Amino acid sequence: MHPMDFSIPSSGMQSADAAFDSAARSITQAFNQGQPTQLGQASNQGDSADLSSAVAGLLASSLTFIANEKAAIVEDSMTQSTLSVLG
């Protein structure tokens, strides 16, 4: 019997966390540099695309984190079930 390996979902969660931080920094920098002139609108087309891309990155990284979290929960449940059958 092989023990469950939580390193894969853990690694995925760390990667998603880093991506989330990076996207959040991009959005913060855009606002601090005065690029957005109104909420959701930037001063020029290039800035708008960058901001949209950063917001999409936030969403994607949060969904990736949630998926990896659920994988870890399933692995834990499987481990508990296996141990209860063996014990």
C-alpha positions as CSV (number, residue, x, y, z in Angstrom):
1,M,0.0,0.0,0.0
2,H,1.3,3.5,-0.9
3,P,0.7,6.4,1.4
4,M,-1.2,9.3,0.0
5,D,1.0,12.1,-1.4
6,F,-0.3,15.5,-0.5
7,S,2.6,17.3,-2.2
8,I,0.8,17.6,-5.5
9,P,-2.2,19.6,-4.3
10,S,0.0,21.5,-1.8
11,S,2.3,22.5,-4.7
12,G,-0.6,23.5,-6.8
13,M,-2.0,25.7,-3.9
14,Q,1.4,27.4,-3.5
15,S,1.6,28.1,-7.2
16,A,-1.9,29.5,-7.3
17,D,-1.1,31.6,-4.3
18,A,2.0,33.1,-6.0
19,A,-0.1,33.7,-9.2
20,F,-2.8,35.5,-7.2
21,D,-0.2,37.7,-5.4
22,S,1.4,38.6,-8.8
23,A,-2.0,39.5,-10.3
24,A,-3.0,41.5,-7.2
25,R,0.4,43.4,-7.4
26,S,-0.3,44.2,-11.0
27,I,-3.7,45.7,-10.2
28,T,-2.3,47.6,-7.3
29,Q,0.5,49.1,-9.4
30,A,-2.0,50.1,-12.1
31,F,-4.1,52.0,-9.5
32,N,-1.0,53.5,-7.8
33,Q,0.4,54.8,-11.1
34,G,-2.9,56.5,-11.8
35,Q,-3.6,54.4,-14.9
36,P,-7.3,53.7,-14.3
37,T,-9.4,56.8,-14.7
38,Q,-12.6,55.2,-13.4
39,L,-13.4,51.9,-11.8
40,G,-13.0,49.3,-14.5
41,Q,-11.7,51.8,-17.1
42,A,-8.1,52.6,-17.9
43,S,-6.6,55.7,-19.4
44,N,-5.7,54.0,-22.7
45,Q,-6.3,50.7,-24.5
46,G,-3.1,49.1,-23.4
47,D,-3.7,49.7,-19.8
48,S,-7.2,48.4,-20.0
49,A,-6.0,45.1,-21.5
50,D,-3.3,44.8,-18.8
51,L,-5.9,45.4,-16.1
52,S,-8.3,43.0,-17.6
53,S,-5.6,40.4,-17.9
54,A,-4.6,40.9,-14.2
55,V,-8.3,40.5,-13.0
56,A,-8.6,37.3,-15.1
57,G,-5.4,36.1,-13.5
58,L,-6.9,36.7,-10.0
59,L,-10.0,34.7,-10.9
60,A,-8.0,31.8,-12.5
61,S,-5.6,31.6,-9.6
62,S,-8.4,31.6,-7.0
63,L,-10.2,28.8,-8.9
64,T,-7.0,26.8,-9.2
65,F,-6.4,27.1,-5.5
66,I,-9.9,25.9,-4.7
67,A,-9.5,22.9,-7.0
68,N,-6.2,21.9,-5.4
69,E,-7.8,22.4,-1.9
70,K,-10.6,20.0,-2.9
71,A,-8.1,17.5,-4.2
72,A,-6.3,17.6,-0.8
73,I,-9.7,17.1,1.0
74,V,-10.5,14.1,-1.2
75,E,-7.0,12.6,-0.6
76,D,-7.5,13.0,3.2
77,S,-10.9,11.4,3.0
78,M,-9.5,8.5,1.1
79,T,-6.7,8.1,3.6
80,Q,-9.1,8.1,6.5
81,S,-11.4,5.5,4.8
82,T,-8.4,3.3,4.0
83,L,-7.2,3.5,7.6
84,S,-10.6,2.7,9.0
85,V,-10.9,-0.4,6.8
86,L,-7.4,-1.6,7.8
87,G,-7.8,-0.7,11.5
